[in-house]
Amino acid sequence: MSMSDPIADLLTRIRNANRANHDSLELDHSKLKLEIVKVLQAEGYIKRYEVAEEDTHRPKIRVHLKYGPRREKVLTDLKRVSTPGRRVYTGSGALPKVMGGLGIAILTTPKGVMTDRQARREHLGGEVLCYVW
């Protein structure tokens, strides 16, 4: 399988595992994926993650999903915004509000990967990777 959009793959795997009520999933490691997963944890959408280096040359990111006390989903959905074929950039003044501020947008900015809230605070624009709610 060719990986033309590893970020869409990451979001799809998390979405599918979440819908199937899995406790965790494994992803191929990349710096950008790791940064996105860090934001998801910081924002409370996933329980935790670790970088597993089982076989020497291909590290994996293991993501532990988060559910409420009665297994209700903390994460409703993830939506890819910017794609390799259609990049979506926004200035600091036009940052998107996701679900009226209930969700987050994850962006790559000159200062790294962050939420729309952080980017607004730091007056940064960037590429809108995805929406999470």
Helices and strands as residue ranges (DSSP letters): H 6-19, E 24-28, H 31-42, E 46-52, E 60-65, E 78-80, E 89-90, G 92-94, G 98-101, E 104-109, E 112-115, H 116-121, E 126-132
